[in-house]
């Protein structure tokens, strides 16, 4: 194991704003606590939550600049805290930490609680794992926890071609559910069909209500939404009485509750048990994690500009560890 340097390259912001506020910094390698691990980052995920953090603080957030973005990623553990027993230096891992006070994954090194880190299962590499930590946790917990989807049920996944939706689709099919997927554009429809959707429609152009009623004549059992707005309203009208609807916090506008339908808003929760369950699901499902586009760490600005354009099939990543 090579010696850990004192400083590292990291993409950070010194103020809130558009993509141009992202810039390369030379920063101290973060310190590591007794219950933490230090990861040499290989791949960092890029998502809409990163752009929101770049644009401005949350209601209770106090800015500490420079601020390194990046909520999830993968890499190799180079050091472990004195109280860490489950992981060891040399392990290839993936991790998720929202608003890490020690800095995110847009950096050569990241320090975070060992409870938010898991070994990468056999059959997956650092790129695949780095692309899907937060998105697959969000997808799995939506399917299994928020909706408690059961075998044979009918579910509409709204926004199924996006970073989280295409994973939720695969988890739902692994539960032997019947999946109607809404996607964006002809290429998005083809994308979700390839991933196993029983039927797919263009959420912006096709008649969602007519298709859903033909798909589930007695009403859908569940809707899992990753996109808001009028198209989601049309989706909700096809739920049966007693049906369930779930969505991760952050979609806008927030769906309005309806009588006779159970609404659940949730956040992806990391933890030892959560990651263990996710690894089992990855192994059982043989999850596909398509990379829509990859950029070098130095091109993080371009990655954020691509996020702003929308219509992304799969996930955008940063290649932090360059050969």
N, C-alpha and C positions, 0 to 999 in steps of 0.2 A: 504494500500500500504506500503510495507516494506521500510525501510530507504535505500537510495542509498549509497553504500559503496564508499570509496575514491579510491580504486584500484580494478582491475578485472583481470581475466585470459584471455589471448589473444594469439593466434598463430600469430607470426610475423616473418619477416626476418630481419637480420642484414646486409645482403649482397645479391647480386643477385646470382643465381645458380640453381642447381637441387633441387628435392624435399627435400633433406636432410637439406637445409638451413632453412626450416620451423621449428620453435621450440616454446615451450610454454614460455610466458613471464608474469610477473606481472607488469601491466601498470596502470597509472592513468585512472579512468573513464573519457571519453572525456567531455570537457566543452560544454555547450549548449548555442547557441545564441538566440536572441529574436525571430527569424523566424524559429527556429529549434525545433525538438523533440528529446528526449532521449528514446531509445528503449532497453528494456531488451531482448536480442536476444534469440530466441527459435531454429530456423533453419537457416542455411546458405547454399546458393546454391554454388556448385563448378562446374566450367566450364573451357574450354580451355583458355578463356581470363584471368583467374586467373593464370594459369601456365605461360602464356606469361608475365604477370606482375612480376612474380617471377623470370623469367629467365633474364630479363634485361629491362632497361628503354626505353620509347618511345623517339622519336627524340627531343621533347621539354621538356621532364620530368627531373626534378631534384630530386634526391633521398633524402628522409628524413627517416633515420632509427632510431629505429625499425619501420618497415612498416607493418601494419596489412592489410591482403588481404581480399577479399570478397566483391563483387559488389552488391549482393542482398541477401535478407533473410526475415524473419518474426519474430514477437515477440509482446511484450506488451509495450505500451507507459507507462513510469514511470514519465515523466515530460514533460511539454510543455513550449516553450518560451513565453515571455510576449505579443507578437503580434500574436500568433497562436490562431485562433478561430474555425477552422474547425475540429480539433482533440482534444482529451482529454486524461488525464491519465486514464489507464485502458482499452483503446481501443486495440483490437487485430488487428494488421496491417501487411502489407507487404510493401517492399520498394526496391528501386533501386537507387544507386548512384555510378557512375563510377569514380574511383580514388578519393574517398572521402579523403580530406586532414586531417580529424579528425580520420581516420581509418575505415576499412571495417567491415564486419560481422563475421569474424573469431574471435569473441570476445564476452564476456558476455554483453557488452553494445555498442551501436552505436548511435552517434549523427549525424543528417543530416537534410537538409531543409525539412520543412513540406510539401512543394510542391512535393516532391519525395516519399511521403508516402500515403497509402490509407488503409481504413478499409477493412478487409477481408469479402467478401460477404457471405451470408448465404449459407450453403451447402458445404463450404470448411473449412478445418482445418489449423492449423499453419504449419504443415508439407507440405501439398499440396501447400499452398500459398508461403511458403518460397522457394520451389523448382522451382517456375515458374514466378517470378517477371520479371527478365530481359529477359528470354527466351520467355515468352508469349507476352511481349511488342514487341520484335523483330519479332516474328511470325505475330502478328496482324498488325503491321505497314507495314510489307512486303506485306501481302495480301490486306489490305484495302487502304494503302496510296501509296506505291511504285508501285503496280500493278493495284490498283482500280478494283479488280476482280469483275465481274458481274455474275449474275445468268445464268446458262447454258453454261458458257465458259469452255473450256478445259485447264487445267493447269498441268504441270509436276512439282512436288516438288522433287528436287534432294537432297538426303540426308534426306529422310523423317523419318528415324528411329532414328535420332539423337535428341539432347536435344531441339533444336528449331524446327526442321522439323516435329516432331510428333505433335506439337501444331499447326503449320501452316496447316498441313493436316486437323485437326479438324475445324479450322476457315474457311478454303476453303470449306469444306463440308457444314458448316453452312450457307455459301453464295449460296448454291445449285449449286456449280460448279462440273464439272466432273474431278476427280483427278486421275492422273497416278503418282504413287509414286515409286521412286527408293530407295532401302534399301540395307543393308549389310548383306549377308548370308541368309540362309533359315529361321532362327529365326527372322531376321529383316523383311523379306517379310511377314511372318505370323503376326508379330507385327503390321505393318502398315495396313494390311488387317483387323485385328481386330478393328483398330481405324477408319475404314470406307473408306479406299482407294477403288476406283472403280476397279483399277487394280494395281498390284505391280510387280516389277522386281528386281532382284539382280543387282545392278549397276555395279558390278565388273565382273559378269559372263554372264549375259544375253545380247542379242542383243537389246540395248535400242532403236536404230533407227527403227528397224523392228516393235517392239512392239508399239512404239509411232505412227508410220504411220498407223498401224491397229486401234489404239485407236482413232486417229484423222486424217482421210484420207486427209482432206484439210489443215492439219497443226495445230499445237497447238496454242492456243491463248497466252499462257503465260508460262514462266518458272520461278520458284522461287528456287534459288540455295543456298545450305548451304555447298556444297563441290565443290572444283575446280578440275582442271586437265583434262586429256583426256576424261574421261567419261562425263564431262560437255560439252565439245566441241561436242560430239556426240548428246547430248540432244539439243543443240542450233540448230543443223542442221534440227531439226524436227519442228521448229517454222514457222508459216506462215509469209508471207510478211506483215509487219505492226504489227507483234506480239510484245510482251513486255517481257523483261527479267529483273529480280531484284535480288540483292544479298546484304547481309550485309557486310560492310567494314570488312576486315580481312580474307576473304577466299583467299586461294592461290593455284595456281597462279591467278592473277586478270584476269577475262575473257576479251578477245579481242572484241572490238565493231565490229558489222557486219552491212553492208548496209541494210536498210529496217527494222531493228529491234531497238526498243527503249530500251536502257540500263539504269538502275537506280541502283546506289549504295547508301546505306543508313545506318544510325545508329539508334538504338533504342533511342527514346527521351522520358524522363520522364517529368511529369508535371501534374497539377491538371486535366486538360481536358483529357490528355492522360490516366491517371489512371481511371477517371470516365468512359471513353469509354471502357477501358479494363475490368472493373468490370461488365459493361453491357454485354460485349461479354462473359465473364465467366458465367454469370447468364443464358444467352440465350443458350449457347453452351453446358453447363454442361461438362466442360472441364475435360478430364482425364489427370492426371499428374503422370504417372508411376515413381516410385522411383527405379532406377536401383540398387543402393547400398547406404547404409547410414553408416556413421562412426561417432564416437565420436569426439569432438573437439581435444582431445589429439592425435587422429589418423589421423590428417590432412595430414601427410606425406603419409600414405597409400592411402588416397583419391587421391592425386596428382599422385602417381604412377599408380593408376588404370586409371586415365584420360590418362596418357601417353600410355597405352596399346591399347586404342581405342576400337571400337565395343561396344559402350554403348547404350543400348536401354532404353531411358528415361533420367533421371537426377540423378546425384550424389549429396548427401547432407551431411552436418555436423550437428549432433545433439549437439547443443551448451548447451541447458538447459537439464541437466540430472536430472532424478528423484532422 
